[in-house]
């Protein structure tokens, strides 16, 4: 499809205003369509440039829509991705003010920390494994600038894949020590089981999710780089959270990671 730059600008302005005011906006699909990939990523690029010009640093990427069930729900057949900024990252056990987030929901993932660039070559599973310095348990806090999470594929891509924050565990493992596809996950909220899943729920293997991202990022001219954090996709359903709750995820072979919401 041909990107309408006026509509892209208008969509970016709508989402930026929501982020600035803390007041969710209407969906942007009236401007860019439900599944226009080029336009949706064009909006994301505008908003990324806005944050970088304001002093933010890009520290990685996040992969979304890795679950077949969620893809079917949104009527798409591919994952999406967003940008991780330094201000989004937190250490295990952090307390985050729920009021600083918009309609927060949490999901458990495996984070890949790259030790080498993913620029040249086939960018296959073997290359991704070789380029991975370590993996850790992670919690992604998703947030939507769009009212009531009323999102299509185009809406969530434009809105930085609904990214808000992420928390990394401390138990680092190499891919010689853990097999991501075999990881089992349990996530609890205030001690009560809230979500379960495993590595196979993430495109069959989180490594393959990173392969998809590495190739897509290179095609778009922004390849993955050494030192970046890659959130590979949810291992189970995400759950809404409110102030006063504590979320803890335990991933087999990777330990646990937690976050408090104040």
C-alpha angles and dihedrals in degrees: 000000000000112000114235102215094197090056092045090053092048092049091049091049091051093052093042091054090051091051093047096047100034089232115124116237136214117275116278096220089100085069104035105019131246099278109013098135096189095050094045093052090044089060090047090051092052091051092045091052089049092055094044091050087053091058103270120142124218108231102170147313138275126217119215138181092040092140117090090215092055092045089053090047091056094037097242134124101206140058123248134214141214138189126264115216125198092246090060095060124094138174125246114284095022123154114228124191107240089208089065090061130069117232092329124210126175133216134175122239146161113254119210117207110201123225095183138031119266099214112109133041132033094315089218130153094276091053092047091051091049091049094050114098094188145327129229139184111266142185118211117204106207120200132180126213085196118092117260092353087281092165139157123189091271093050096052095043091051089048092060091268088297092291121166112151144337136209123206126208123228101230102097119194134180120229087252087065102043135031107215094206090058098048115121119210135200122180123192134190114209089344096306119114109254106164139011133185146123145237093270089066089068104078087307091293130024088224089063089050089057089047089056091049094046092054094043093048092050091048089053093050098250105095124188115268138206112274095028123130116229118196100206101200141279121306092199142001119311119237133207118247137195137195114293096034130116121210122200128179125193118199120189110250092007104067123221140309129195144185133192123214117212 
